[in-house]
Amino acid sequence: MPKPRLILLGPRGSGKTTLGRGLVRELRLPFVDTDAEIERAAGRTIAEIFADEGEDGFRDRETDALRGCLARDGILATGGGIVVREENRRLLQSIDAPRVLLLADVGLLAHRITNDPTSTSTRPSLTHHEVGDEVALLLEKRMPWYESVATHTVDTGLDVGHAQAQLHDILSKRSRSEA
């Protein structure tokens, strides 16, 4: 049965999609992103789903997307809030694959979010605070959940190549242990 070979977790702006796409290009693996799957299935952006259905409606869709994505092969990038629901944390913990928490300094995360032209139009504010304050508040709240799910942590504040190399190392160690 297919399953993700690597699961990327972390806050918005941590590099889950960027690093995941980089890995799949190099390793020729499939890539799936829970947020993209939610938008594809709904035919709307996450911001539109939040506006129409609220956070609970979005989280229901997120859990459904996660279930489908966990049955697929390749690299899985999750949404920043995937760990909010206990059910999602249990689903992620049940997968025998490296679950990597990607982290960076709050200021750098806020900078990345602010400078991503698609971020503010497709992702809603969850706290109605300034971006940096929102990132800090959400990270503080979610960190215990991220840590309960993650098997590894990678600092993405370093250059992308260094973070990519760390992910390659995690995958290589996993492949050797399965051989």
C-alpha positions in Angstrom: 0.0 0.0 0.0 1.4 3.4 -0.9 2.3 5.9 1.8 4.3 9.1 2.0 8.0 8.6 2.1 8.5 12.0 3.8 6.0 14.3 5.5 6.7 18.0 5.9 5.2 19.8 8.8 5.5 23.4 10.1 4.2 26.9 10.2 3.2 28.9 7.2 6.3 30.2 5.5 8.6 27.5 6.7 9.3 26.1 3.2 7.2 23.0 3.1 6.0 23.5 -0.5 9.2 25.0 -1.7 11.5 22.3 -0.3 9.0 19.5 -1.1 8.8 20.5 -4.7 12.6 20.7 -4.8 13.0 17.2 -3.5 10.5 15.7 -5.9 12.3 17.3 -8.9 15.6 15.8 -7.7 14.3 12.4 -6.6 11.5 12.0 -9.2 8.9 11.3 -6.6 5.2 12.4 -6.6 4.4 15.5 -4.5 1.2 16.2 -2.8 0.2 19.3 -0.7 -2.8 19.1 1.5 -3.7 22.8 1.0 -3.5 22.3 -2.8 -5.7 19.2 -2.5 -8.3 21.1 -0.4 -8.4 24.0 -3.0 -8.6 21.6 -5.9 -11.5 19.6 -4.4 -13.4 22.7 -3.3 -12.7 24.7 -6.4 -12.0 27.7 -4.1 -9.1 29.2 -2.2 -8.5 28.5 1.4 -9.5 32.1 2.2 -12.8 31.6 0.4 -13.4 28.3 2.3 -12.8 30.1 5.6 -15.1 32.9 4.6 -17.9 30.6 3.5 -17.5 27.7 6.0 -15.4 29.1 8.9 -12.4 27.4 10.4 -14.4 24.3 11.4 -15.5 23.7 7.8 -12.0 24.2 6.6 -10.6 21.8 9.2 -13.2 19.2 8.2 -11.9 19.5 4.6 -8.3 19.4 5.8 -8.9 16.1 7.7 -10.5 14.6 4.6 -7.6 15.7 2.4 -5.1 14.4 4.9 -6.7 10.9 4.8 -6.5 10.8 1.0 -2.9 12.2 0.9 -1.7 9.7 3.5 -2.6 6.9 1.1 -0.3 8.2 -1.6 3.3 7.7 -2.4 5.9 10.5 -2.4 6.5 13.7 -0.5 3.7 15.2 1.5 3.6 18.9 2.5 0.9 19.6 5.1 -0.8 22.9 5.9 0.5 24.9 8.8 -2.5 24.1 11.0 -2.8 20.4 10.2 -1.8 19.7 13.8 -4.6 21.7 15.4 -6.9 18.6 15.4 -6.1 15.7 17.5 -7.4 13.3 14.9 -4.9 14.7 12.3 -2.1 14.3 14.8 -3.0 10.7 15.3 -3.3 10.1 11.6 0.2 11.6 11.0 1.7 9.7 13.9 0.3 6.4 12.5 2.4 6.7 9.3 5.8 5.0 9.4 7.7 7.7 7.5 9.9 10.6 8.6 7.8 13.5 9.7 9.9 16.6 9.5 9.2 19.8 11.3 10.5 22.7 9.3 11.2 25.8 11.4 12.7 29.3 11.0 12.9 32.4 13.1 9.5 34.2 13.5 10.9 37.3 11.8 12.0 35.3 8.8 8.6 33.4 8.6 6.8 36.8 8.7 9.1 38.2 6.0 8.5 35.1 3.7 4.7 35.3 4.2 4.6 39.1 3.6 6.7 38.8 0.4 4.8 35.9 -1.0 2.4 37.5 -3.5 -0.1 34.6 -3.3 -0.1 34.2 0.5 -2.3 37.0 1.6 -4.8 36.5 -1.2 -5.2 32.8 -0.7 -4.6 32.3 3.1 -6.7 34.0 5.7 -5.5 35.7 8.8 -6.3 33.5 11.8 -5.9 36.1 14.5 -6.3 39.5 12.8 -3.0 40.6 14.2 0.0 41.9 12.2 1.7 39.0 10.3 4.7 38.8 12.7 2.5 38.8 15.8 0.2 36.2 14.2 3.1 33.9 13.4 4.5 34.2 16.9 1.1 33.5 18.5 0.3 30.5 16.3 3.8 29.0 16.6 3.6 29.3 20.4 0.2 27.6 20.5 1.0 24.9 17.9 4.6 24.0 18.9 3.7 21.2 21.3 1.5 19.7 18.7 4.2 19.9 16.0 6.7 18.3 18.4 4.3 15.5 19.3 4.1 14.5 15.6 7.6 15.3 14.2 10.4 12.7 14.1 12.9 15.2 12.9 13.4 19.0 12.8 15.1 21.0 10.1 16.0 24.7 10.4 14.9 26.4 7.1 16.4 29.7 8.1 19.6 28.4 6.7 20.0 28.5 2.9 17.6 26.3 1.0 20.4 24.1 -0.2 21.5 23.3 3.3 17.9 22.5 4.4 17.4 20.4 1.2 20.6 18.5 2.1 19.3 17.7 5.6 16.1 16.3 4.1 18.1 14.2 1.7 20.1 12.9 4.7 16.9 12.0 6.5 15.6 10.1 3.4 18.9 8.4 2.9 19.1 7.1 6.5 15.5 5.9 6.1 16.3 4.0 2.9 19.3 2.4 4.4 17.4 1.2 7.5 14.7 -0.3 5.2 17.3 -2.2 3.1 
